[in-house]
Amino acid sequence: MRIEKTNDHLDGVKCVVNTCYYHTAGDRCSAAKIEIQPRNATNTEDTDCATFRPNNTKFTG
């Protein structure tokens, strides 16, 4: 999944994963959109941000 990085942040989204490409100052997310998975999760441990991309990699596909 390729998501654009924007100069803005997603209102209402707090992200503390400072190793993510989309992480910005103030624990904000600069992805144009995010996807949380999986469907039918029953607790927070079951969820995952599918938008996450390591900060030190380039997207090639």
Backbone bond lengths (Angstrom), bond angles and torsions (degrees), N, CA, C in turn:
res aa  C-N    CA-C-N  psi(-1)  N-CA   C-N-CA  omega(-1)  CA-C   N-CA-C  phi
1 M - - - 1.451 - - 1.524 108.08 -
2 R 1.313 116.57 126.37 1.457 120.63 177.38 1.520 109.12 -107.20
3 I 1.315 115.52 121.42 1.460 122.60 -179.71 1.526 107.49 -120.02
4 E 1.313 117.00 135.07 1.456 121.22 178.38 1.515 111.49 -72.32
5 K 1.327 115.77 145.29 1.453 122.01 171.64 1.521 106.73 -92.39
6 T 1.317 117.20 131.61 1.457 121.17 -177.28 1.527 110.56 -109.50
7 N 1.309 116.10 172.61 1.463 121.14 174.60 1.515 111.37 -87.99
8 D 1.305 116.73 -5.03 1.460 122.96 178.99 1.513 109.27 -104.62
9 H 1.317 116.19 -178.56 1.456 121.26 175.03 1.515 109.47 -126.34
10 L 1.318 115.61 160.29 1.458 120.87 178.48 1.518 109.04 -80.06
11 D 1.325 116.79 116.84 1.462 120.62 178.21 1.520 110.78 -59.28
12 G 1.309 115.83 136.12 1.454 120.95 175.54 1.519 114.85 81.98
13 V 1.327 117.85 -0.19 1.461 120.85 179.96 1.517 108.62 -108.14
14 K 1.334 116.01 121.43 1.456 121.67 174.46 1.521 107.10 -107.73
15 C 1.314 117.17 126.24 1.454 121.57 178.61 1.524 108.80 -129.01
16 V 1.321 117.11 120.59 1.458 121.32 -178.94 1.532 112.25 -101.23
17 V 1.325 117.01 7.73 1.467 121.58 -178.57 1.530 108.66 -82.05
18 N 1.333 115.01 87.70 1.467 119.71 -173.49 1.522 113.54 -73.97
19 T 1.307 118.31 -0.57 1.468 121.80 175.88 1.527 111.84 -96.24
20 C 1.328 116.71 3.81 1.458 121.60 -179.86 1.530 110.70 -88.54
21 Y 1.311 116.15 140.50 1.464 124.02 177.41 1.529 111.81 -54.03
22 Y 1.320 118.15 -34.43 1.462 123.12 -175.08 1.532 113.76 -88.77
23 H 1.324 117.97 -6.90 1.469 121.61 -178.14 1.520 110.35 -68.68
24 T 1.347 116.41 136.38 1.461 121.35 176.21 1.520 109.31 -130.04
25 A 1.321 115.51 170.40 1.458 121.47 179.83 1.530 110.83 -53.14
26 G 1.307 115.44 145.29 1.457 120.23 -179.97 1.513 112.73 82.26
27 D 1.341 116.31 16.13 1.472 122.16 -179.12 1.523 111.86 55.81
28 R 1.314 114.29 52.05 1.462 121.18 179.46 1.516 110.26 -115.19
29 C 1.336 115.31 160.52 1.454 122.09 -178.80 1.527 109.16 -111.18
30 S 1.348 116.12 127.93 1.463 120.11 -178.39 1.526 112.59 -104.02
31 A 1.328 117.38 13.56 1.464 120.16 175.60 1.529 108.95 -69.39
32 A 1.314 116.35 146.54 1.463 120.51 178.52 1.533 110.89 -64.49
33 K 1.331 115.94 -29.68 1.463 122.09 176.45 1.525 107.15 -159.41
34 I 1.317 117.05 162.51 1.457 120.80 177.56 1.521 110.10 -128.62
35 E 1.313 114.63 156.91 1.461 120.56 176.05 1.521 107.90 -128.89
36 I 1.320 115.62 124.35 1.458 122.00 177.88 1.517 107.57 -107.79
37 Q 1.316 116.17 133.35 1.468 122.20 -177.89 1.518 109.47 -128.55
38 P 1.306 120.50 168.84 1.455 129.07 -5.61 1.525 111.21 -94.41
39 R 1.293 114.64 167.61 1.456 121.21 173.28 1.533 107.92 -61.25
40 N 1.290 117.04 146.38 1.469 124.03 177.08 1.520 114.30 67.65
41 A 1.331 118.24 24.15 1.466 120.57 174.32 1.523 108.52 -61.26
42 T 1.328 115.88 146.80 1.462 119.50 -178.20 1.520 113.34 -112.58
43 N 1.351 117.86 -9.34 1.462 120.99 176.30 1.525 109.24 -158.85
44 T 1.314 116.79 172.90 1.454 120.25 -175.25 1.525 112.92 -64.11
45 E 1.305 118.08 -30.89 1.460 121.15 178.82 1.530 112.00 -65.45
46 D 1.312 116.92 -22.60 1.468 121.69 179.79 1.529 112.55 -80.79
47 T 1.332 118.14 -13.93 1.458 120.12 -172.48 1.524 112.60 -93.03
48 D 1.333 115.19 158.35 1.456 122.00 -175.94 1.526 109.21 -153.31
49 C 1.329 116.91 137.80 1.454 120.56 175.38 1.524 108.20 -85.14
50 A 1.311 116.48 105.54 1.461 121.95 -178.63 1.524 111.81 -71.83
51 T 1.317 117.61 -12.13 1.455 122.14 179.96 1.533 111.48 -79.61
52 F 1.322 117.64 -19.71 1.464 121.81 -176.79 1.520 111.95 -50.06
53 R 1.320 114.03 134.66 1.461 122.06 175.45 1.523 107.21 -141.97
54 P 1.321 118.89 126.98 1.470 119.77 -179.48 1.526 111.20 -55.12
55 N 1.309 115.82 140.64 1.452 121.43 -176.47 1.520 113.74 -64.67
56 N 1.303 118.35 -23.86 1.459 121.07 -174.45 1.514 114.25 -99.91
57 T 1.345 117.52 19.12 1.468 119.65 -179.62 1.516 110.00 -122.41
58 K 1.311 115.30 156.64 1.459 121.57 175.25 1.509 108.25 -105.99
59 F 1.307 116.48 140.10 1.458 121.44 179.17 1.517 109.05 -79.06
60 T 1.332 116.14 128.33 1.460 119.25 -177.42 1.522 112.89 -116.89
61 G 1.308 118.36 4.93 1.451 117.61 -178.75 1.407 111.70 -153.14
